[in-house]
Amino acid sequence: MASTSSGPWSPSTSQKLEETAIAEEPPTCESPEPMSCYLHHDPDHPMSSFSVINKMRVNIQLCDVSLRVGNSVTKAHRLVLASSSPYFYAMFNDDMAEKLQSEVELHDVDLSALQLLIEYSYTGQVHITDENVQVLLPASSLLQINSVRDACCLFLMKQLHATNCLGIRQFAETHSCNELRNRSHRYALQNFEEVMKTEEFLFLTYSEVEDLISNDKLNVVSEEQVFVAVVDWIKHNQSERSQYIAKLLGHVRLAQMSKMFLLNVVETEPLVRSEPSCKDLLLGAMKYHLLPDQRSDFASKQTEQRRPDGLMPYIFAIGGGSLFTIHSAGECYNPRHDRWLPIAPMSKCRSRAGIVSLGKLIYAIGGYDGIVDLSSAECYDPNYNRWSAVTSLGTKRSCLGISASHGLLYVCGGFDGASCLSSVERYDPLTGVWSSCPSMTTRRRYCRVSVVGKSAEPKYARPSLVKRI
């Protein structure tokens, strides 16, 4: 009988086999029904067997193939490599020259990555680090070891930061890692305020910059930041990039900027002044500001608010009143997690106020504080969990109808503490000014206002039919 003393089995393994044999004694004659078949299953067998095979690889025993990368040679077993990698399976089974070669030369693969992947084929384990992920991912992709490739992508997703998301996106595109590319792209959109300040952003190509700033989900506090980002990118290599100013400025929502920024910054920028088509874009934005009654006629991509991820999944409940108390507190509901969470309170207690969202902000207009009807207004920014004061209404009103259309807020009717109202006011967030609109033909309170086409239509509702949901 051959001895196993010089083999890769450890004494503990042999001892375990002996103990197993003793424990699994055959049934005695006293058994009620003798067994005709017994299935023995050792769940540790695959792992223990591969552990032995790996030790044989390390000791260069029964290896039947040598993999050469440059001047280095690594020995392994064809069967193990073929079982883990479709690349090697095809190489050793199909009619390829390498099928009969004892030494195979590999190109376009990093030696350290290859050695990690060979060890993974035997052990099912690999350590992914900041230092090796950039060579391990392309190597696993080449050898079609998808489990390691996917693990590398997951590792990079967890490393995403404003300073590296653009580089990771480009790396993912190079190696056709679509989910990693999409995740890093969304990260760059969501964190653009920090990304635009990084060195990676300055080295983007024109098409990559355009891909970012043209996206509706670009998350910025104001369009002024997008304009600054474009100018900074062009001036980093102005001699080659100045040709793109008009095309990129066409993706900046100039109409959403403040009038002062348009006049003091955009209009005075030499890059803009040197390009006639940029002047046309600037003129269109100024008309949007100066002619609010005609804004629906100017509707285009330039006039639309961006819609970044983050605000849409939430429901907000703000203010209101209970039996003896008027509230300033608010809550937001996340349907994904089925949770209500508190938000910052308003500066005033308000019930019967007009609440509406416009862009990324939520407005609370007028209302009743328990003593008097209010003309004050404020807006809430979910990104900063903060309320800010807004210009007061021309008329104090509660129980009002409110709606948003083409970047403007409309409030209709309501109650001023003495009588119902038929008056209508319009607020322009770009100028911070309330202006009067033609009054309704009927005094209304507790009305609801909806936008149909290009017009806002108030619909009367009796108080007895209005319920809080």
N, C-alpha and C positions, 0 to 999 in steps of 0.2 A: 504493500500500500504506500502511496506517495505521501510524504510528510508535508504539512502546511506550516512548519515552523519558520521557513524562510519566505513565506508568502506575505501578502499585505494585510492578512487578517490579524487583528489584535487579540491577545489572550481573553479579553473581556467578551469579544464576539464569540469565540469558541466556547467559553464558559456558558454563555447565554444559550447556545445551541444545545449543549448538554442538558442544561436545566429544562429547556423546552421539551426535549425528548423524554426526560423523566416525568415531567408533568403530564404529558399526553400519553398515559398508559392505555393500552387497548382494553376494551370492555371485558369483564370476567364472565365466567359461565353463569354467574348469579344474575346477570342482566336480564330483565324481562323479555326484551326483544333484541337479539344480537344485531349489530350494525352490518349492513351489506355494503355501505359506502360512507366515507367520511371525508369532507372537504376541509382541508387545512388552509388557512389564509393568514399570512404574515404581513400586516400593513407596513412594517418597516423594511420589507425585503427590497423594494426598488431603491430606497435611499441608501440602505447598507451596501447594496450591490454597486451602485454608482460611486459610493465612497471608495470601494475597493478598486473600481476601474480608474478612478481619478488618481489613486495612489500609484497604480501601474503606469499611468501617463507621466506622473512626476518622476517615477523611477525608470522611465523609457523602457517599459516592458510590453511586448506584443504590439507596439505602435507600427502602423503600416502606411503612414503618410507623413511627409515633412512639408510644412508651409514656410515658404521663403518670402520675407519682406526685406528688400535691400540686402544687407549682408547677414541678417539674422535668420535663423532657422528654428521653427517650433514644431515638435513632433506631437502627433495625436493619433486617434483611432478613427478611421473613415466612418465606421458605423455610428459612432457617437455624434460626429459632426453632421452626418447626413440626417440623423434623427432630429437634430435641433435647428438645422438651417436648410430651407428649400434651395438656397444657392448651392450649398455643398451636395445636397441630394441630387440635383440635376447634374452637377459636375462629375459625380462618381457613378452615375447610372446611365446618363445619356451618352450618345456617341460623340464625346468630346475627347480632345487629345489628352486631357488631364486624367481621364478614367484609368489609364494604364500606367501613369507616371507615379513613381514613388516620391518624387519631389515636385510640388506645385508652387509656382511663383505668383504672388498676388500683387496687384497694382492698385493705387488709389485707396489704400487703407493704412491707417496708422498702426504701427507695431504694438504699442501699448494697448490700444483698443482691441486689436485682434487677440492679444493674450488674455484680456479680460473676458472677451466673448467665448474663447475656447474654454476657459475655466467655468464660465456660466453654463456651457453645454454639458458639463459634468456635474456641476453642483446646484444649478438653478439659482445661484446668488451672484449679485454683482453690486459693488459699491459705486454709486453715482455721486460725483462731487463737482464743485465749481471748476476744478482743474481739468477733469476728464470728459465732461459732458459734451464739449464741442467736438471731440474726436470720436466719442463713443456713439453719439447719435448717427452721424453719417456712416460709420462702420456697420452698425446694426441694421441700418437701412440698406446698405449694399448687400450684406449677407442675408437679408430678409428675416432677421430675428426680431419679429415685430413686438414681442413682449418687452424687450429691452428698449426698442425704439419708442414705444408708448410710455415706458417708465421715464425715459429721458425727457419726453415732452411734458409729462406731469411734473417732473422736477423743475423744469424751466418755468412752467406756469406758476409754481409756488414762489419763484424768485422774481417775478415781475415787479418792476419799480420804474418810476419816471425816468431814471437815468439809463435804463437798459431795455425798455419795452420796444423801442424802435429797432434796436439791433437784433433783439430776439425775433421780432416780426420778419426782418430781412433774412435771418438765419433759417426760420421756419419755411419761408417761401422757397429758398434755395433747395431745401430737402423735402419739399412737398408735404410738409406737416400742416395740413389744413386747419385742424382744430387749434393747434398752437398759434398759427398765424392769425386766425380769427380772434382768439382770446387776447393776444397781445395788441391787436389793432383796436379792439374795444377798450382795452386798458388805456391806450394812448388817447382815444377820443374822450374817455371819462376824466382823464387827468391832464388835459391839454394845457392848463395853466402852468403846471410844473414842467411838462414835456417841452414846451416851446422855449424854455430857458436853458435846455441842455445842449451840449455839444453835438449829440447825435442828431438833433433836429436841424442844426445848421448844415450838416453834411448830407441831408436827404436830397434826392433828385427832384426835379420839377414835378414829375408825375406823382411822386410820393407825397409831396406837400399838397398838391391839388387833391389827392385822394382823401387827405385829412380834412382840409378846410371846407371842402364841398359837401361834407357829410352832415345830414340833418341832426345827427346825434352828437355832434361836437359839443362838449360841455364847457361853456365859458360864462363868466358872470356878465360880460358885455362883448359886443362885437368889436369894441375898441381893441381888445386883446388880440383878436384875429388879425386886425390891420397891423398892429405892432409886430406880430410874429412874421407876417409876410414881408414887411419892410426890413426886419432884422435878417431874414433869410436871404433876401436879395443883396443887401449891403455886405454880406459875408463874402460874396464874390460878384461884385456889382458889374464888372466888365462883361461877364458871361450871363448873368442872370437878369439884368435890367430888361431884357427883351420879354420877360414873362409878367411884367407888372400888370398889364391890362387884363390878361387872362386870369391871374390870381385875384386881382381886385374884383373881378366879376363874380367870384365866389364869396366875397365878404359882404355880409348883409348891411350895406351902408345905411339903409333906411332905418335900421334899428339902433344906430348911434345917436348920441345927443347932438343937437344942432351946434353947440359950442365946439364939440370935438371935430365935427365936420369942417367948421370954419377955421378953427385955430390950429388944427393938426393935419387933417387930410388935405385940405385945400392948399396949405402952405408947403406940403411935402414936395421936394424937387422931383422925385420919381413920378409923382402924379401930374405935376404941372408940365412935365416934358412929354406926356403922352395924351394926344387929343381924345382918344376913346375913354380915358380915365376921367376927363373933364365931363364927358357926357354922363358917366355913371354918377358922378358927384352932383350934377345938375338934377338928375332924376331923384336922388335922395333928398335934395333940398325941396323939390316940389312936393314930395311926400310929406315933409314937415309943414310946409306953408299952406297946403291945400287939404286939410283933413277931411273935408266933405267929399273929396274926390278920390280918397284912398282906395276904394274898391276898384276904381279904374286903373290904378297902378299895380294891382296885385300881380306878383311874380315871386320867383325864388328870393329875390333881393329883399322883399318886404315880409317874408314869412319868419316867424319865430322858430328857432331851432328846438328840437324835441329830444334832449338827451335822455338816456336811460336813468332811472332813479326816482323820478317824480310820479310817473304814470301808474305804478302799481298801488299807490296809497290812496286811502280815503281819509278826509279830514273832517272832524266835527269841532266847531269853534264857537265859543260863547254860549248864549242861550240863557234860560232862566228856569229855576225850580220854584217851589211854592213861595219861599220868602227871600230868595237870593238871585241876583243877576251875576253871571259868571264872566270872567276874563280868560279862563283856562281853555285849553284845546287838547285834542287827542288826534293821533293818526293811526289808521288801521292798515296793517300789512296782510293782505289775503294769503300771501305765500306762507307766512308763518302763523296765521290766525291769531294775531296779537294786536291789542290796542296799546299804544305807548303815549305818554304825555309829551306835549310840545311846550315851548315857551309861551307864557300867558301874554295876552294883549296888554297894551298900556292902560286900557279902559275896560270896564265891564260893559258888555253889550248883549242885549237880546233884541230880537226882531231886526237884526242888521242885515245888510246885503252882503253875501259872501260869494266871491267868484274867483276863478283862476284865470290868469292871463300870462302867457309865456311860462316862466318858471316861478312866478310869484302868485300868492293868494292874497286877495284884497278883502278887507272888512270895512264896509262903508256905512256910516250912520248908525242907527239903532236907538236903543233906549237903555239907560243906565240904572233904572229904578226910580229916578227922580225927574229927569228931563229927557226929551228926544235930542239926538245928537246930530251935529253936522261934521264932526271929525271923522277921519279915515286913517287907516294904516295898512301896511302890506307885510306879508310874511315870506321869508326866504328859507325854504326847507334845507338848502345846502348849509346854511349857517345857523339854523334854528333861532332866528332873530326877527323881531318886528321892527319896522321903521315907519315914521310918521309920513303921511301923505297929505297934500293940500286939502283943506276942508271944503265940503260942499258949499254951494251958495245958499242953500236952504237946509235947515235941520229936518231930518226925516227918518222915521222908522217904518216898518212894515212895507218897505219899498220893493219894487221889482228891479232886477239887475241882470245885465248880460254883457258879454264881450264880443266884439266883432271888428276884424281888420285892425287889431292893435289898439282899439279904443274901448273904454268902459261906458256903458249907458245905464243911468238910473231913472226909473219912471215912477211917478206917483208917490204913495206913501202917506204918512201922517206926521204933522209937525207939532203935535201936542194940542192943537185947537181944532183942526179940520183936515179932511182928506185933501190930497194934492193931485193936480193934473199935470204939473210941470215936469219937464224932462231935462236932465243935465248930462253932459258928456265929458269924460276925463281922458286926457292924452298923457300917458306915462312918459313920453319922450320930452314933453315940455313942462309937465307937472301943472297943467292948467285945466280948470273946469270951465266949460262954456255952456250957454243955454241952447236948447234945441226947441223946435216947435212943440207946444203943449199938446197933450192928448185932448180929445173932445169931451172926455168924461173923467171926473175925479175917481181915483182908484187907490185902494190900499190892499195889502195881501195879494197883489197881482204877481204873476210870473211872466217873465219875458223870455222869448225864444227867438233865435236868429233863423230866418227863412230866406235863403238866397242872399240878397244884399241888404235886407231890411230886418229891423228888430221889431217884433210884434208883441205887445203886452196882451195877456189873456187874464180876464177877471176871474177870481175865485172867491166864493163866499168864505168867511172865516170858519164856518162850521164844516167846510169840506177840506180844510187844510190840516194835515196831520204831520207830525214830525216822525220820520222813519229812522 
